[in-house]
Amino acid sequence: MIYEVTYYTAKCDHCKVEYAEDSPYSAWSDKDNMKDILRDCDWYVDNDDEPKHKDKTYCSDCWSYDDNDYLELYAERLNKHQED
């Protein structure tokens, strides 16, 4: 029998890089587990404290916190991995 299953993966909303694109493991069956894995890898995953970034996911190369603890995105990485 062939049937459909749902898996979750991630792509940075800023530079468009896919999580673990060079890894044999790039999708998970549980969305919350996927978020935990991303956070463990220093990805930013939707945080209610930052309404401007709600439902956004950013790779570890695209963001940091500024001196006032606000999320800051690196402009030079915008769409760096965008497919044409």
N, C-alpha and C positions, 0 to 999 in steps of 0.2 A: 504494500500500500504506500502510496505517495501522498503526503499531506503537508499543509502549510503550518509553520510554527513562527512565533514572534520572538525576535532577538533584538537587543539594544546595543548600539554603538554610539560613538560621539564624533562630532566635528567641531573644531573651534569656530565660533561665530565671528571671530576677527580675522584670522589669517587663513581659515578654511582647511587647515591640516586635519587629517583624520587620526583619531586615536589609534595607536599601535598598528599603523599601516604596514609596518615591516615585521610584525609579530604574528605567530600562528594563532594567537588568541586576540580577537578584535571585537567580539560580540558576546553579550551575556544575556541569559534568559530572564534575569530579574533587573528591573530598572533601578531600584534602590541600591542593589549590589554594584551596578555599573557606576552610579554616582559616588559610592564609597571608594571604588577603585580609582576613579578620576581624582578625587580629593587626595588620596594617598600619593598620587603622582603630581601633586601641586597644581592641578587644573582648578580653575574657578568654576564652580557649579552653582547656578541660581541661588542667590542669597537674598532673603527677604529684607535684609538691612540696606540693600542697595536697589531701590525700586527701578532705577534707570537700567539696571542690568538683570532684572527679573527674567527668568526663563532663558538666560544666556549661559553659554559654556565657553570658556577661554583656556587655551593651552598654557602651559607654564612659561612659554617663551613670550607670550603676548601681554602679560599683566604683572602688576605689582601694586602695593599700597603706597600712597604718597605720605608725606610727613604728617598729614592730618587723618591718616587711616582711611582714605577714600581710594577706591579702586581706580587705577590709572592704566590705560591701554597704550601700547607703543605704536604710534602712528605709522612708523616705517614698516610695520609688519602687516598692515591692513591688506587683505586679499593676497598675501604672498603666495599662497598655494591654490589660488582660484584657478579652476579649470577653464580654458577658453572655449 
